[in-house]
């Protein structure tokens, strides 16, 4: 196929590529301060539009679950932007009341579309309402949180710490239900849950990705992985399950062509 963004290649590093949840559209965003949308037909892939965020190199961008908004955080900002695709408005969210963070970079959106989780520094996790973008509650892990993931039913959050521990939170009560150690992990880098809630994948800085079954993770403090995937030799920076939980993609942005499908 032709490059998805062939009608407008980025002038800097791309940090996000995401398919729209319901339309045949791909979004790209990156360090050149722009978010671009392309109609993907595999033949021409025409550009729909690009929006430019002045002096705001993008760290991460995501479609909302209903596909009507794009949320974008910057590399060095405590604010973030919401692009309302229906109205065509770019809405800056200058400061979330109650969130004392110098930079807001990494975030996750709950699968039911109601919540946004901001991953702060010093182990703080800030839960925001997706509707109002206001703070609901703050949780804290021991150490520093590097990655988080919601369960498919949005009832729990798995937070992975830099120290290689995974904390499981109940979204409704915001209490820590359980924590376990990721086997052999020196530093946690990324985490993913399968759509059928059967598996948890934990990727670490050594490049090893451990695959666990969720029921074992909820009971044991030192669960044994079903499989340890050793194919990456540099830090695992992305783990993702396909929608039918048959394939796990593991990737490292520290080396060329370091993408493996398991």
N, C-alpha and C positions, 0 to 999 in steps of 0.2 A: 504493500500500500504506500501511497504518498505520505510524507510527513504530515501529521495532523495539523500542524501550525505553519504549513508551507507559505500561506499568504502573509504571515507576519512572524518571522523568526525573532526571538528575543535578543536584545542587545547585551544581555548579561545572563548569569546563571539562572536556570529555571529551578524553582524550589517546589512547585506544585503542578501536577498534571492530574486532572480529575474528570471523569465522565459525569454528566448531569444525571440525577437519579431517574428521570423519566423521558427526557428528550435525547435525540441523537446529537448531543453537543459536548464538546470537550473544552475545559477551561485550562489555560496555562497562566502562571503568575511567577514573578521572580524579582531578581535584584535590579532590573531596569525600571522598577516602580510601576509596572503595568499589569493589569489583568485582562486577558484576551479570551474571547469566546469564539469557537469555530463550529460550524455545522459539519458534522463528520459524515460524508457519504462514501469515502474511500476513493473517489474519483478526482474531485476538485478540492474538497474540504474548504469551502469558502469561509472567510472571516465574517462573523456577525458584527462584532464590535470590540473595541479596546477601551479600557478606562485607565486614566493615568492618575496616580496618587503622588502629588508633588513632594519631593524630599522624603519619600517613604519606601525604602527598599523593602520588599515583602519577604517575611520569614515563612509564613504559611497562609494558604487560602483554602476555603472549603465551601461547597454548596450547602445551604441549609437542607434539611431532610425533605421539605416540600419543594425544593428546587427554586424557590422564589427569591432567595437572597444569596449573596456571597459574603462571607466573613473573612477579613484579611488582617493579619497582625504584621507588625514591622520588626526589623532586626534590632532597632535601638529606640523603641518608643513604649510609653506606658499607656498609650491609647490604641484603639483599633478602629477599623472602618467596616461599615455594613453597606453593601451595594444592593439596593432594592431594584431587582430586574424588572418588576412589573411597572413601577413608577419611573424607573430610570434615574433614581436619586442616589447620591453617595452620601451616607450619613456618618459623620465622625462621632465616635463614642469617646469623648475626651478623657474621662476619668470615672472609673467605677467606684462608687462610694463604699468605703470599707475595705478596699483592696489597696494595700500599701506596697506596690511593686514598682521598681525602677523600670523594668522592661516586662512587657507582656508578649510572649512569643508563641509558646506551644499551647495548644488547646485541643479539646475533643468535643464532638457534638453527640448527644444521646440519640440512639436510633429512633426513639419515639418523637424526636423533634422538640422536646420541651426544655431541655437543659443544655448549658454550655459549661464545660469544665476548663478553667484556666489553670495551667500548671505553673505555679509560682516558684520563687527561689526558697531556699532553706526548708524544703519539704512541704510548703503550703499548697493546698489545692482549693481553689475558689469555685464554688458552684453558683452559676448565674442562671436566671430565668431567660430563656431564649426570646420570650415575647417582649420583656421590658429591658433586658440586658442589665438587670440589677442583681446585686449579690443576695443569695439565699442563705448561704452558709459557707464556712471555711473548715477544712479538715487538715490534719498535719501528719506526715509520715516521719519516721526517724531517719535522719540523714537528708539526702537530696533526692527529690523525685525527678526521674528522667523521662518516664513515659507512663501513660494511662490508657485504659480502654474500658468502655461500657460493655456490659453483657448485652446480648441481642434484645432482651426484654426491658432494658434500661433500669433494672432493679438494683444492679450492683456495679461497682467500679473496681477494676484491678489496677493498682498503682505499683509501678516498678521503681525501686530506689537504686541510686548509684552504687549502693553497698550490696546489691544483688538480692534484696528481699522484696517479696511481693505482698502488698497489703490489700485485703479485700474489704470493701466498704459497702454498707447498706445505704442506698441512695435516700430512702425515706427517713431513716433515723440518723443518718450521717455517722453511724457508729462503725468501728472496725470489727468485722465479724471474725476475721482470721488473718494470720500472716504465715507465709512459708518462705523457706530459703530456696533460691534457684540453684540447683546443683552445679558446683564448680564455677559459679559466676563471680568474676572479679569486679565487674562493673556492668550494671544493667543498662541497655541502650534502647530497646524497643520491645513492645508487647502487642499481641493480637489475640482475639477470641474468635472462634469459628461461629458462623451464622446459626448452626444448630446447637450451640452452647456445649459442644462435646469436648473441644480441645482448647488449650491455652498454649501459645508459642511465646517463648522468652528469648530474645536475642541479646547477646552480650558483646563487650568490646573485643573479646578474643575471636569473635566470628562464629562461635558455637551458638546454635539455636536449639534450645531444649523444648520438646513437645510433651505436654502433660495432658491427662484427662482431667476435666474440671472437678469431677466428684472427689478425686484424690487430693486436688489442691485445696478443697474446702475442709478436708479432714486432717491431713497430715502436715506436720511442720517441716519435714524434710522429705517431700515426695520424690519418688523415682521417676525420671522421664520415661515415656513410652519409647522415645527415640531421641538421640542426640545427633543433630545434623552438623557435620563438620566441614561441609564443602567450602565455606567462606574462609579466607585466610586473613581478611581485614575486618574491622569492626562491623557487626551487623547493624545497619541503619534503618532497615525496613523489613517487616514481616507482615504478610497479608494472606488470608485464606480466600479462596474463590467462593462464590455464593453457595455452591453445593457441598462444600467441605471435602472436596476430593483432592484439591491441590493446595499446597502451601508455597507461596513465593517468598524467598529470602534474598535479600540484596544488601550490597555494601556500596556506599557512594565513594569509598576511599580507593577503589580500583576500577579500571575499565572492564566492562562486560561481566561484572560480578553479580549476576542475577541467576539464581537457581530455582527450578521448579521441582518440588518434591511431591 
